[in-house]
Amino acid sequence: MVTTSEGGARPALVEGTAEVGARVRELRERCGLSLSELARRASVGKATLSGLESGTRNPTLDTLHAVAAALDLPLTALLGPPPGAVHGAAVEMRLLRVFDDGPVTYELYRMRIPAGLAQRSPAHHAGVTEHATVFAGVLETGPVDAPRRAGPGEHVEWAADVPHRYAALDGADVHASLLIRYPRP
C-alpha cells in the first residue's frame, strides 16, 4: 500500500534561498509580470511568492516547478549553479547536468523515492517531457490519470505538461535517473 504525501509541503533543501528568490524576481520582472500575475499563473499564494523572492521562505519543489512553468523556463533557470539535493513531498533529486541544445534544454537528475511514498507534481509548460530510467525498485509515474509502472532496467516517458505523479511501489526505494526536456517557447 502506498502512503501518499501528495498533499504534503516538505520544504525543498535548496542552498542559497536568497539567490533563488533574487533570480525569480529578476526573471519575473524581465517577463513584465507583477507579483500578483505570476502568483496567479503559477497557482501559488502571493505571500508564498513574495517570501520566496525576499529569501524568507524555503520553497518546495512543487512551488519551484510551478513558478518555472509559469515563466516558461526550466527549473534550473531558477536555481542557478548546480544545487544540492532538492526534495519534494516524496521525491529527492540531485541535478547532475544541464544540456543546452539550441531550442531545447535538458536537465538530468538522479532521483530517489523512499518506499511507499507518492508525490503529485504540477504541470510544466507546454511541450515538456520527462524520461525516467529505473535502476532499483518499482516506479509508478506519468500523468495523474494514466500512470505507468517501470522496474529495474526499464524506461518510461510522458508528456509532463499535465499534472503527473511519482510513487515507489512494492516496498522498496526507487532509484532512477530523470531527464526533463524543456523546449523553448
Secondary structure, 3 states (H helix, E strand, C coil): CCEECCCCCCCCCCCCHHHHHHHHHHHHHHCCCCHHHHHHHHCCCHHHHHHHHHCCCCCCHHHHHHHHHHCCCCHHHHHCCCCCEEECCCCEEEEEEEEEECCEEEEEEEEEECCCEEEEECCCCCCCEEEEEEEECEEEEEECCCCEEECCCCEEEEECCCCEEEEEECCCCEEEEEEEEEECC
